[in-house]
Amino acid sequence: MIRFFDVDRVIPFMRYGKVTTTISLATFFFAVWALWAKGLNLGVDFTGGTVMEVEYSQPAHLDKIRGSLEAAGFNEIVVQNFGTSKDVLIRLPAEKAATAAQVSNRVMDTLKAQSADVSLKKVDFVGPQVGKELYDSGALALFVVAIGIMLYLAIRFEWRFAVSGMIANAHDVVIILGLFAFFQWEFTLTVLAGVLAILGYSVNESVVVFDRIRENIRKMRKAEIPDLIDHAITQTFSRTIITHLSTQIMVLAMLFFGGEALHNFALALTIGIMFGIYSSVLVASPLLLMLGVKREHFLRDETPKEGVTADGAQV
């Protein structure tokens, strides 16, 4: 393994396990409170509404477009570029007193009054029932992925590892959702895709650490469990930094240069990657100690049975 960030001594991560677990609990409860008190700011994908694609002959001024639409009485709208600077995506919440055609006509009249070089490319209407189905399907997808990850960890390792890894993953997801609720960032299908991606990304880091813990349990016969875990995390520290740093650079590029269409998706990934490092090292591993993981859970009984030699031959 290439090590760009070699660590000469074992870092005593487990010595601070209670502190990091307390911080995690506080952050987790804050996120749960934000979800309960404020709720997610669901986008048109989930609540229903009208999505319009318009095109200008010159680069569009989003602030002017947004301002003119708000002045015309359209509230809670989303105006963003997609594709090129001349293409604009407009999302509007559903209106009970107007059809999608009426809404799109009013929008186009407002935009043409501001600039005559605008043309309508596409109009989509998402009904409230469809939005609810998407919301339910998204929640089901999160649940199924979580169960699948837990079963994978239980089969590959041991049930204590499965529980620890799943709690750490749930910690990441709840914090992402809680921050989106607290700051009222729009939660759309692309953000949900980012959350699902973080579930897989975070469990990958947990599996790497768990694998090294299992190897150390079999190799370091005289070491205590906390020391084994500290060795495992330290041994994978270089890989963790390189993997997360390279991924974060790519995600930050999307966040700052990908435009509004990718902004919240990249924001969810950014939060998930940062907390994914923390949870894999400082949440999942202390939980293993709390659940009472022992060397005996991985080593076969090597004491010869009566009438049988160590190599299995009958006496």
Disulfide bonds with the S-S distance in Angstrom:
none
